Amino acid sequence: MRRQNLSVVLGTVAAHGPPSHTLSRPLSRADVAGRVGLTRAAVSSLVDELIMRGALTEEEAVSGGRVGRPGRALSVSDEGPAGLGLEIGVTHLGACVVDLRGEPRVWRRVERANVGRTAGQVLAETAALAAEVEAEAAGLGLRVHGRVLAVPGVVPNEPAGRVEHAPNLGWHTVGVADHWPDPDTVPEPENEANLGALAEYWNAEQAVETFVHVSAEAGIGAALVIDGQLFRGARGFAGELGHLPVHPTGVRCACGARGCLEQYAGLAAVLLQAGLGPDGPGAGADAVALLAERAGAGHPSTLRALDRAGRALGLALASAVNLVDPDGLVLGGAYAELAEWLLPSVHAELAERITVRPWTPEALRPSALGRRGPVLGAAQTTVRRIMADPTLLPAA
Amino acid sequence: MRRQNLSVVLGTVAAHGPPSHTLSRPLSRADVAGRVGLTRAAVSSLVDELIMRGALTEEEAVSGGRVGRPGRALSVSDEGPAGLGLEIGVTHLGACVVDLRGEPRVWRRVERANVGRTAGQVLAETAALAAEVEAEAAGLGLRVHGRVLAVPGVVPNEPAGRVEHAPNLGWHTVGVADHWPDPDTVPEPENEANLGALAEYWNAEQAVETFVHVSAEAGIGAALVIDGQLFRGARGFAGELGHLPVHPTGVRCACGARGCLEQYAGLAAVLLQAGLGPDGPGAGADAVALLAERAGAGHPSTLRALDRAGRALGLALASAVNLVDPDGLVLGGAYAELAEWLLPSVHAELAERITVRPWTPEALRPSALGRRGPVLGAAQTTVRRIMADPTLLPAA
């Protein structure tokens, strides 16, 4: 009960926004009591505990021109408790630290060819990056309280801490803790698409409650958010949109099946189709930036490749809409950065194929987060947990 | 709190099974108190209320050979509160009354050509059937407490009581109450596939918690049960498996799109493919029985048609598995009755296309309920609601 009340008080202060973002007077203890419907004494005790745990700060407020004694202003700490997000991509490592307000305070992205190296090597380098970033955050007064690692692979519900299969990294059954040098800082792995979807839900200006989020890096990842909660499936494998058969007798996929979406709308397939394959002019470059640049310059084969990818994506998303009936579809990750050229054909395909239920084109939109989504979601996961249960933070 | 305790006590007696089905001694008030962890006095008061509301009966038990005074035996009433399920099909009307144990006590199925008639005519006949069946149930001492109507169409979450679209009946935006003669007995419409899936969950010997249920009557209906709850989608349109594009450039569907599953695995398509089309030898007969008979006799075009349907169904179900990650797939309705000839090709397609997660063939199985599922689910819906909240029953 007290745990829930702590969460309500912290959430009320958070919802009011940080002092610099709000035009209205900051909240005092009395304001919070008025909003949450508890006594001032009860709220004061909860606020004291939240301050002690480092979740809230309180400072002398300037009077907003109102009559009477100004209350002391409460705000969610931008020092102290923090969340660390890590990310392993096919060609990069990423890290992000967010404060308890959810604001990113440290970002890091380093290019690394992670394919062809052992999981142990890649995780050791990720741990080194994590240590650097935690040190940098400590310089800002931030103390990392939880660590989540975004991976381009399948993370089953059970057992915890294991990456079952990450085809584009060549990983099979990798226990993160088995390769992490410091047992005190082992991150919890989670599928990058799931984290991207959660980041979208937590950060979008107008998030809907039930949506399908689809993104591309090496593979295609999708995730379902249902009533504001990530739906992981019976075993943690939900959202494998990349292996929906869009052309049942089409080209063979690396997974063994034929005509999977990934063979038409995956980045490797788009690059190949655009004449920018592994040995082409794009070798070694940022493939997404290259595609965007060529498409922007009107390069015909790139435009055709993106149109074809959009068609295939629209076809798979039509299946998702018919099955799951979401309120929205979000193009995330690399797709968000290529949305200008993908959206027309995705829209066309959806319009043709969603016929038994109403569909509005506005329900499809690109994410504003682009490729930062997964690592941001990884970092914010810890903050969300603390907001839901502030007793996770040690008392000072 | 009391409401929940009433539900727990009723559920405990129900879980023990009716006296005739159990080898063990029937439960007494003391037994129930022991199981639910409440005092005997508290349980007695709850039992008294459940008896007064007609949910439980209590009678002198024969001593099971144990020492001591035999308790009086509690059982869930098989008289009194009941649920009525109704069903409108393309060529029939159905009705079922279940008692509070969930046992069907009255079944009725009448052949009726419902296509080409107005919703008003069809609903008036359904109401007449309902009245007959309620009268028959009354003769068994059953009092219908709630009414649910299974329809082969889309029933949105909002507004309540409306069938948005039932293409195979030719219905658009039909408010059931607008056409029902007696305002006191208006049933609540629900999509037949949803009710079939719930019936499966409630009645299967070994139900899994998260599964996709697909059935065919005129159209193809599917429903998702997630953690034991029906998932209706953001607006009530989830489960439109029949309009998943299985052959994107394939034949035009009645819905306007191309290559929908319904054009390959819908009953009309299978009949046509089997040479049993509307003007063929099967005109007017029970199409499902006819297909089963021909297939059983080794009729080559029927076998080919069912193989082709199974392939298409497997393709669409592979998409569902990749997206939703269920623990099981159930073939219901007409598919259950044709399972012998559909399963081999469904299995083959699933094995080829589910590659990124483990899949066991045992996860796919036919429903034991066949075409009775939806009307049974409709009737049991009321019983389930009463079990969850016995105060829905009026005090005698």
Chai-1 contact restraints between the chains, C-beta under 6 A:
chainA,res_idxA,chainB,res_idxB,connection_type,confidence,min_distance_angstrom,max_distance_angstrom,comment,restraint_id
A,T210,B,A234,contact,1.0,0.0,6.0,A-B,restraint_1
A,G233,B,D325,contact,1.0,0.0,6.0,A-B,restraint_2
A,A234,B,T210,contact,1.0,0.0,6.0,A-B,restraint_3
A,A234,B,D325,contact,1.0,0.0,6.0,A-B,restraint_4
A,A234,B,P326,contact,1.0,0.0,6.0,A-B,restraint_5
A,A234,B,D327,contact,1.0,0.0,6.0,A-B,restraint_6
A,R235,B,D325,contact,1.0,0.0,6.0,A-B,restraint_7
A,F237,B,D325,contact,1.0,0.0,6.0,A-B,restraint_8
A,F237,B,R357,contact,1.0,0.0,6.0,A-B,restraint_9
A,A238,B,V324,contact,1.0,0.0,6.0,A-B,restraint_10
A,A238,B,D325,contact,1.0,0.0,6.0,A-B,restraint_11
A,E240,B,N322,contact,1.0,0.0,6.0,A-B,restraint_12
A,E240,B,V356,contact,1.0,0.0,6.0,A-B,restraint_13
A,H243,B,N322,contact,1.0,0.0,6.0,A-B,restraint_14
A,H243,B,V356,contact,1.0,0.0,6.0,A-B,restraint_15
A,L244,B,S319,contact,1.0,0.0,6.0,A-B,restraint_16
A,L244,B,N322,contact,1.0,0.0,6.0,A-B,restraint_17
A,P245,B,L315,contact,1.0,0.0,6.0,A-B,restraint_18
A,P245,B,R353,contact,1.0,0.0,6.0,A-B,restraint_19
A,P248,B,L315,contact,1.0,0.0,6.0,A-B,restraint_20
A,C255,B,T355,contact,1.0,0.0,6.0,A-B,restraint_21
A,C255,B,V356,contact,1.0,0.0,6.0,A-B,restraint_22
A,G256,B,T355,contact,1.0,0.0,6.0,A-B,restraint_23
A,A257,B,E352,contact,1.0,0.0,6.0,A-B,restraint_24
A,A257,B,R353,contact,1.0,0.0,6.0,A-B,restraint_25
A,A257,B,T355,contact,1.0,0.0,6.0,A-B,restraint_26
A,L315,B,P245,contact,1.0,0.0,6.0,A-B,restraint_27
A,L315,B,P248,contact,1.0,0.0,6.0,A-B,restraint_28
A,S319,B,L244,contact,1.0,0.0,6.0,A-B,restraint_29
A,S319,B,S319,contact,1.0,0.0,6.0,A-B,restraint_30
A,A320,B,L323,contact,1.0,0.0,6.0,A-B,restraint_31
A,N322,B,E240,contact,1.0,0.0,6.0,A-B,restraint_32
A,N322,B,H243,contact,1.0,0.0,6.0,A-B,restraint_33
A,N322,B,L244,contact,1.0,0.0,6.0,A-B,restraint_34
A,L323,B,A320,contact,1.0,0.0,6.0,A-B,restraint_35
A,V324,B,A238,contact,1.0,0.0,6.0,A-B,restraint_36
A,D325,B,G233,contact,1.0,0.0,6.0,A-B,restraint_37
A,D325,B,A234,contact,1.0,0.0,6.0,A-B,restraint_38
A,D325,B,R235,contact,1.0,0.0,6.0,A-B,restraint_39
A,D325,B,F237,contact,1.0,0.0,6.0,A-B,restraint_40
A,D325,B,A238,contact,1.0,0.0,6.0,A-B,restraint_41
A,P326,B,A234,contact,1.0,0.0,6.0,A-B,restraint_42
A,D327,B,A234,contact,1.0,0.0,6.0,A-B,restraint_43
A,E352,B,A257,contact,1.0,0.0,6.0,A-B,restraint_44
A,R353,B,P245,contact,1.0,0.0,6.0,A-B,restraint_45
A,R353,B,A257,contact,1.0,0.0,6.0,A-B,restraint_46
A,T355,B,C255,contact,1.0,0.0,6.0,A-B,restraint_47
A,T355,B,G256,contact,1.0,0.0,6.0,A-B,restraint_48
A,T355,B,A257,contact,1.0,0.0,6.0,A-B,restraint_49
A,V356,B,E240,contact,1.0,0.0,6.0,A-B,restraint_50
A,V356,B,H243,contact,1.0,0.0,6.0,A-B,restraint_51
A,V356,B,C255,contact,1.0,0.0,6.0,A-B,restraint_52
A,R357,B,F237,contact,1.0,0.0,6.0,A-B,restraint_53
